[in-house]
Amino acid sequence: MDSSSLLVAPGTPELSISVAGSASEHLKTGDVVDVSCQAVSGNPVPDVALSWPGQQGGGEKWERFSSSVAFVLTEEDDGKKITCRAENMAGTAHTSTILHIISPPTSVEVSGPQDIQQDMEYQYQCRVEGG
């Protein structure tokens, strides 16, 4: 049997997320992200696919060796799980990540005394919502 006909299940594929061409873990609403999935091993060469909840197009798009998608992040993307799968006739491997989106606060409230006197100590509280 020659080595080209030996079936090898795919190894765990590489999943990367980048913003403006640089890998990033700090994602903000409005960022244009590029998510890519690449097979690292397997014989025959695995097909790969990216999937996440609510993706447009109704399902996974399988491509040979690598797959990528770009989209603009919204607050609704926070907490979404993106899965990268590699598959060939010998098996399947996958990896995933959860998107953590940093959003600006929606409101800020500072509370405490409005009238103060010199040389006295006062305590104020700041409450932030959103973000």
TORPA-4810 file (N, C-alpha, C, O; in nm, 3 decimals):
<nodes>
NODE_1_0.086_-0.119_0.000_0.000_0.000_0.000_0.089_0.123_0.000_0.178_0.135_0.084_M
NODE_2_0.067_0.214_-0.093_0.152_0.333_-0.092_0.094_0.437_0.002_-0.026_0.436_0.031_D
NODE_3_0.181_0.528_0.051_0.140_0.623_0.155_0.032_0.719_0.110_-0.038_0.776_0.194_S
NODE_4_0.015_0.740_-0.021_-0.088_0.833_-0.068_-0.228_0.776_-0.050_-0.326_0.850_-0.051_S
NODE_5_-0.239_0.642_-0.034_-0.371_0.583_-0.016_-0.401_0.553_0.131_-0.508_0.502_0.163_S
NODE_6_-0.308_0.585_0.220_-0.328_0.566_0.362_-0.426_0.671_0.415_-0.404_0.790_0.396_L
NODE_7_-0.533_0.627_0.479_-0.631_0.720_0.533_-0.585_0.771_0.669_-0.549_0.692_0.757_L
NODE_8_-0.588_0.903_0.687_-0.550_0.965_0.813_-0.658_1.065_0.850_-0.687_1.157_0.774_V
NODE_9_-0.717_1.047_0.968_-0.819_1.141_1.014_-0.757_1.279_1.033_-0.639_1.288_1.067_A
NODE_10_-0.834_1.384_1.014_-0.780_1.520_1.032_-0.739_1.546_1.176_-0.800_1.494_1.269_P
NODE_11_-0.635_1.627_1.193_-0.600_1.676_1.325_-0.690_1.793_1.359_-0.768_1.837_1.274_G
NODE_12_-0.681_1.844_1.480_-0.761_1.959_1.520_-0.729_2.077_1.429_-0.614_2.117_1.420_T
NODE_13_-0.830_2.134_1.362_-0.803_2.246_1.271_-0.769_2.373_1.348_-0.797_2.385_1.467_P
NODE_14_-0.708_2.468_1.278_-0.675_2.597_1.337_-0.789_2.695_1.312_-0.835_2.710_1.198_E
NODE_15_-0.835_2.761_1.417_-0.941_2.862_1.409_-0.880_2.993_1.452_-0.827_3.004_1.562_L
NODE_16_-0.888_3.095_1.366_-0.833_3.225_1.403_-0.934_3.336_1.376_-1.015_3.327_1.284_S
NODE_17_-0.926_3.440_1.458_-1.012_3.557_1.444_-0.921_3.678_1.436_-0.836_3.698_1.523_I
NODE_18_-0.939_3.759_1.332_-0.855_3.878_1.319_-0.940_4.000_1.287_-1.047_3.991_1.227_S
NODE_19_-0.888_4.115_1.329_-0.949_4.245_1.300_-0.842_4.328_1.230_-0.732_4.344_1.283_V
NODE_20_-0.873_4.379_1.112_-0.778_4.460_1.033_-0.646_4.386_1.013_-0.539_4.446_1.017_A
NODE_21_-0.655_4.254_0.991_-0.536_4.176_0.960_-0.455_4.129_1.078_-0.355_4.060_1.058_G
NODE_22_-0.492_4.165_1.200_-0.417_4.123_1.319_-0.503_4.036_1.408_-0.621_4.065_1.431_S
NODE_23_-0.443_3.929_1.460_-0.516_3.843_1.553_-0.563_3.926_1.671_-0.489_4.011_1.722_A
NODE_24_-0.685_3.902_1.715_-0.739_3.984_1.824_-0.832_3.904_1.912_-0.914_3.826_1.863_S
NODE_25_-0.819_3.923_2.043_-0.915_3.868_2.138_-1.006_3.976_2.190_-1.108_3.948_2.253_E
NODE_26_-0.971_4.103_2.164_-1.049_4.217_2.211_-1.135_4.267_2.095_-1.089_4.342_2.009_H
NODE_27_-1.260_4.224_2.094_-1.351_4.256_1.986_-1.452_4.359_2.032_-1.501_4.353_2.144_L
NODE_28_-1.483_4.455_1.941_-1.579_4.560_1.974_-1.690_4.560_1.872_-1.672_4.517_1.758_K
NODE_29_-1.807_4.610_1.913_-1.915_4.624_1.817_-1.867_4.715_1.705_-1.799_4.814_1.730_T
NODE_30_-1.902_4.681_1.582_-1.861_4.759_1.466_-1.732_4.710_1.402_-1.702_4.748_1.289_G
NODE_31_-1.654_4.626_1.472_-1.533_4.570_1.412_-1.570_4.479_1.295_-1.669_4.406_1.301_D
NODE_32_-1.491_4.485_1.188_-1.504_4.389_1.080_-1.405_4.277_1.112_-1.284_4.298_1.112_V
NODE_33_-1.457_4.159_1.138_-1.372_4.047_1.175_-1.362_3.948_1.060_-1.455_3.930_0.982_V
NODE_34_-1.247_3.885_1.052_-1.225_3.778_0.956_-1.202_3.652_1.038_-1.107_3.643_1.116_D
NODE_35_-1.289_3.555_1.020_-1.279_3.428_1.090_-1.233_3.325_0.989_-1.294_3.309_0.883_V
NODE_36_-1.124_3.253_1.021_-1.076_3.152_0.928_-1.054_3.020_0.998_-1.023_3.013_1.117_S
NODE_37_-1.071_2.915_0.921_-1.059_2.778_0.967_-0.970_2.707_0.867_-0.995_2.712_0.746_C
NODE_38_-0.866_2.640_0.917_-0.772_2.575_0.826_-0.738_2.435_0.878_-0.710_2.417_0.996_Q
NODE_39_-0.742_2.337_0.787_-0.702_2.202_0.821_-0.550_2.199_0.838_-0.478_2.271_0.768_A
NODE_40_-0.502_2.118_0.931_-0.358_2.110_0.953_-0.302_1.973_0.914_-0.181_1.959_0.895_V
NODE_41_-0.387_1.873_0.902_-0.340_1.741_0.863_-0.458_1.657_0.818_-0.574_1.697_0.834_S
NODE_42_-0.428_1.542_0.763_-0.530_1.448_0.721_-0.505_1.400_0.579_-0.453_1.475_0.497_G
NODE_43_-0.542_1.276_0.551_-0.531_1.222_0.417_-0.654_1.136_0.392_-0.678_1.041_0.467_N
NODE_44_-0.733_1.167_0.290_-0.713_1.276_0.195_-0.731_1.413_0.261_-0.780_1.424_0.373_P
NODE_45_-0.689_1.518_0.188_-0.698_1.655_0.240_-0.842_1.679_0.287_-0.936_1.658_0.210_V
NODE_46_-0.858_1.723_0.413_-0.994_1.742_0.467_-1.067_1.861_0.404_-1.007_1.957_0.356_P
NODE_47_-1.199_1.850_0.407_-1.285_1.964_0.381_-1.307_2.032_0.515_-1.309_1.965_0.619_D
NODE_48_-1.323_2.163_0.514_-1.345_2.236_0.639_-1.468_2.324_0.626_-1.508_2.361_0.516_V
NODE_49_-1.527_2.356_0.740_-1.646_2.441_0.742_-1.649_2.520_0.873_-1.604_2.472_0.977_A
NODE_50_-1.702_2.640_0.864_-1.727_2.725_0.981_-1.877_2.728_1.005_-1.956_2.731_0.911_L
NODE_51_-1.917_2.727_1.131_-2.059_2.740_1.162_-2.075_2.816_1.292_-1.987_2.815_1.378_S
NODE_52_-2.191_2.884_1.305_-2.225_2.958_1.426_-2.375_2.980_1.427_-2.439_2.976_1.321_W
NODE_53_-2.433_3.003_1.545_-2.578_3.022_1.554_-2.624_3.143_1.473_-2.563_3.250_1.478_P
NODE_54_-2.730_3.125_1.398_-2.791_3.236_1.325_-2.714_3.279_1.202_-2.739_3.387_1.148_G
NODE_55_-2.620_3.196_1.155_-2.543_3.238_1.038_-2.632_3.254_0.917_-2.731_3.183_0.901_Q
NODE_56_-2.594_3.349_0.831_-2.672_3.373_0.710_-2.642_3.264_0.609_-2.535_3.203_0.613_Q
NODE_57_-2.733_3.238_0.520_-2.713_3.138_0.417_-2.768_3.001_0.455_-2.771_2.911_0.372_G
NODE_58_-2.811_2.986_0.581_-2.881_2.867_0.620_-2.799_2.743_0.648_-2.857_2.638_0.674_G
NODE_59_-2.667_2.749_0.645_-2.591_2.629_0.679_-2.443_2.644_0.650_-2.396_2.748_0.606_G
NODE_60_-2.373_2.536_0.678_-2.229_2.536_0.660_-2.192_2.537_0.512_-2.262_2.481_0.429_E
NODE_61_-2.081_2.601_0.483_-2.026_2.600_0.348_-1.894_2.524_0.356_-1.797_2.572_0.414_K
NODE_62_-1.891_2.407_0.297_-1.771_2.322_0.302_-1.675_2.361_0.191_-1.715_2.382_0.077_W
NODE_63_-1.548_2.372_0.226_-1.445_2.405_0.129_-1.325_2.315_0.153_-1.307_2.262_0.263_E
NODE_64_-1.244_2.297_0.050_-1.124_2.214_0.062_-1.017_2.288_0.139_-0.981_2.400_0.102_R
NODE_65_-0.964_2.229_0.246_-0.849_2.272_0.325_-0.871_2.394_0.414_-0.830_2.393_0.530_F
NODE_66_-0.936_2.500_0.363_-0.957_2.618_0.448_-1.087_2.689_0.411_-1.138_2.676_0.300_S
NODE_67_-1.139_2.763_0.508_-1.263_2.837_0.490_-1.253_2.966_0.570_-1.192_2.968_0.677_S
NODE_68_-1.312_3.073_0.519_-1.312_3.197_0.595_-1.438_3.277_0.566_-1.504_3.258_0.464_S
NODE_69_-1.469_3.367_0.659_-1.585_3.454_0.644_-1.552_3.584_0.715_-1.483_3.585_0.817_V
NODE_70_-1.602_3.695_0.661_-1.585_3.826_0.725_-1.723_3.883_0.753_-1.814_3.868_0.672_A
NODE_71_-1.737_3.949_0.867_-1.864_4.013_0.899_-1.841_4.122_1.002_-1.737_4.127_1.068_F
NODE_72_-1.940_4.211_1.017_-1.935_4.322_1.113_-1.999_4.274_1.243_-2.110_4.221_1.242_V
NODE_73_-1.929_4.295_1.354_-1.979_4.251_1.484_-2.089_4.344_1.535_-2.081_4.466_1.520_L
NODE_74_-2.188_4.284_1.596_-2.294_4.359_1.664_-2.301_4.308_1.808_-2.240_4.206_1.840_T
NODE_75_-2.375_4.376_1.893_-2.391_4.332_2.032_-2.451_4.192_2.037_-2.424_4.117_2.131_E
NODE_76_-2.535_4.156_1.938_-2.599_4.025_1.936_-2.498_3.912_1.916_-2.529_3.797_1.945_E
NODE_77_-2.377_3.944_1.866_-2.276_3.840_1.844_-2.206_3.799_1.974_-2.139_3.696_1.977_D
NODE_78_-2.222_3.878_2.080_-2.157_3.845_2.206_-2.205_3.709_2.257_-2.326_3.685_2.266_D
NODE_79_-2.112_3.623_2.290_-2.146_3.491_2.343_-2.170_3.385_2.237_-2.194_3.270_2.272_G
NODE_80_-2.166_3.421_2.109_-2.187_3.321_2.004_-2.067_3.228_1.995_-1.952_3.269_2.009_K
NODE_81_-2.096_3.102_1.973_-1.993_3.000_1.958_-1.968_2.975_1.810_-2.059_2.942_1.735_K
NODE_82_-1.843_2.993_1.768_-1.804_2.965_1.630_-1.729_2.832_1.630_-1.636_2.812_1.708_I
NODE_83_-1.771_2.742_1.542_-1.709_2.610_1.534_-1.643_2.591_1.399_-1.699_2.626_1.295_T
NODE_84_-1.524_2.536_1.401_-1.444_2.504_1.283_-1.433_2.353_1.277_-1.383_2.290_1.371_C
NODE_85_-1.479_2.292_1.167_-1.474_2.146_1.155_-1.391_2.107_1.034_-1.401_2.169_0.928_R
NODE_86_-1.311_2.003_1.050_-1.235_1.943_0.941_-1.283_1.798_0.929_-1.297_1.728_1.029_A
NODE_87_-1.309_1.754_0.805_-1.365_1.622_0.786_-1.311_1.559_0.659_-1.302_1.625_0.555_E
NODE_88_-1.275_1.431_0.667_-1.245_1.352_0.548_-1.302_1.212_0.570_-1.367_1.187_0.671_N
NODE_89_-1.279_1.122_0.477_-1.341_0.989_0.487_-1.286_0.908_0.605_-1.343_0.803_0.638_M
NODE_90_-1.177_0.954_0.668_-1.120_0.882_0.781_-1.171_0.935_0.916_-1.154_0.868_1.018_A
NODE_91_-1.233_1.053_0.917_-1.282_1.105_1.044_-1.310_1.253_1.044_-1.306_1.319_0.940_G
NODE_92_-1.338_1.305_1.163_-1.374_1.446_1.181_-1.301_1.500_1.304_-1.281_1.429_1.402_T
NODE_93_-1.261_1.627_1.296_-1.205_1.696_1.412_-1.265_1.836_1.414_-1.305_1.889_1.310_A
NODE_94_-1.272_1.895_1.532_-1.327_2.031_1.539_-1.264_2.108_1.654_-1.205_2.051_1.746_H
NODE_95_-1.279_2.238_1.646_-1.242_2.329_1.754_-1.343_2.443_1.753_-1.410_2.465_1.652_T
NODE_96_-1.355_2.514_1.863_-1.451_2.625_1.867_-1.402_2.733_1.961_-1.311_2.713_2.041_S
NODE_97_-1.466_2.849_1.948_-1.437_2.961_2.036_-1.566_3.039_2.059_-1.659_3.032_1.979_T
NODE_98_-1.570_3.110_2.169_-1.685_3.195_2.203_-1.645_3.340_2.180_-1.539_3.384_2.224_I
NODE_99_-1.730_3.416_2.110_-1.703_3.558_2.087_-1.736_3.638_2.213_-1.843_3.624_2.271_L
NODE_100_-1.643_3.722_2.253_-1.664_3.813_2.366_-1.652_3.955_2.311_-1.542_4.001_2.279_H
NODE_101_-1.765_4.023_2.301_-1.772_4.157_2.241_-1.771_4.262_2.350_-1.850_4.257_2.445_I
NODE_102_-1.680_4.358_2.337_-1.674_4.471_2.429_-1.763_4.580_2.372_-1.746_4.622_2.257_I
NODE_103_-1.858_4.627_2.452_-1.950_4.731_2.408_-1.936_4.853_2.498_-1.899_4.839_2.614_S
NODE_104_-1.965_4.971_2.445_-1.961_5.089_2.531_-2.078_5.086_2.629_-2.180_5.022_2.601_P
NODE_105_-2.064_5.153_2.743_-2.176_5.157_2.838_-2.296_5.228_2.776_-2.282_5.317_2.692_P
NODE_106_-2.414_5.186_2.818_-2.536_5.250_2.768_-2.579_5.364_2.859_-2.649_5.455_2.815_T
NODE_107_-2.538_5.360_2.988_-2.569_5.470_3.079_-2.473_5.468_3.198_-2.419_5.364_3.236_S
NODE_108_-2.453_5.586_3.256_-2.369_5.602_3.375_-2.445_5.688_3.474_-2.504_5.789_3.436_V
NODE_109_-2.445_5.647_3.601_-2.515_5.723_3.704_-2.422_5.741_3.824_-2.369_5.644_3.878_E
NODE_110_-2.401_5.865_3.865_-2.321_5.896_3.982_-2.416_5.946_4.090_-2.497_6.035_4.065_V
NODE_111_-2.405_5.889_4.210_-2.493_5.932_4.318_-2.411_5.966_4.441_-2.305_5.907_4.465_S
NODE_112_-2.460_6.060_4.519_-2.394_6.106_4.641_-2.447_6.243_4.677_-2.536_6.296_4.611_G
NODE_113_-2.392_6.299_4.782_-2.441_6.430_4.826_-2.419_6.538_4.720_-2.317_6.539_4.650_P
NODE_114_-2.516_6.628_4.710_-2.502_6.739_4.615_-2.443_6.862_4.683_-2.374_6.942_4.619_Q
NODE_115_-2.468_6.877_4.810_-2.413_6.990_4.885_-2.298_6.938_4.970_-2.314_6.842_5.046_D
NODE_116_-2.181_7.001_4.957_-2.064_6.957_5.034_-2.001_7.075_5.107_-2.023_7.191_5.073_I
NODE_117_-1.923_7.042_5.210_-1.852_7.144_5.288_-1.703_7.114_5.284_-1.664_6.998_5.276_Q
NODE_118_-1.623_7.216_5.291_-1.479_7.202_5.289_-1.432_7.120_5.409_-1.489_7.128_5.517_Q
NODE_119_-1.325_7.040_5.387_-1.260_6.957_5.490_-1.350_6.845_5.542_-1.327_6.795_5.653_D
NODE_120_-1.449_6.805_5.467_-1.536_6.692_5.504_-1.516_6.580_5.401_-1.481_6.607_5.286_M
NODE_121_-1.537_6.458_5.443_-1.528_6.345_5.352_-1.668_6.304_5.307_-1.763_6.305_5.385_E
NODE_122_-1.676_6.269_5.180_-1.804_6.229_5.123_-1.782_6.102_5.041_-1.672_6.074_4.994_Y
NODE_123_-1.888_6.028_5.025_-1.879_5.905_4.947_-1.976_5.914_4.829_-2.092_5.951_4.845_Q
NODE_124_-1.924_5.880_4.712_-2.004_5.878_4.589_-2.000_5.738_4.531_-1.903_5.665_4.548_Y
NODE_125_-2.107_5.703_4.460_-2.112_5.574_4.392_-2.137_5.597_4.245_-2.212_5.686_4.205_Q
NODE_126_-2.072_5.515_4.166_-2.088_5.523_4.020_-2.142_5.388_3.973_-2.087_5.283_4.007_C
NODE_127_-2.251_5.393_3.896_-2.311_5.271_3.842_-2.315_5.281_3.690_-2.360_5.381_3.634_R
NODE_128_-2.268_5.177_3.625_-2.264_5.172_3.479_-2.352_5.058_3.431_-2.349_4.949_3.488_V
NODE_129_-2.429_5.083_3.327_-2.510_4.976_3.266_-2.464_4.957_3.122_-2.419_5.050_3.056_E
NODE_130_-2.476_4.833_3.077_-2.431_4.800_2.942_-2.282_4.777_2.940_-2.217_4.770_3.044_G
NODE_131_-2.230_4.765_2.820_-2.085_4.748_2.804_-2.040_4.607_2.825_-1.920_4.579_2.815_G
</nodes>
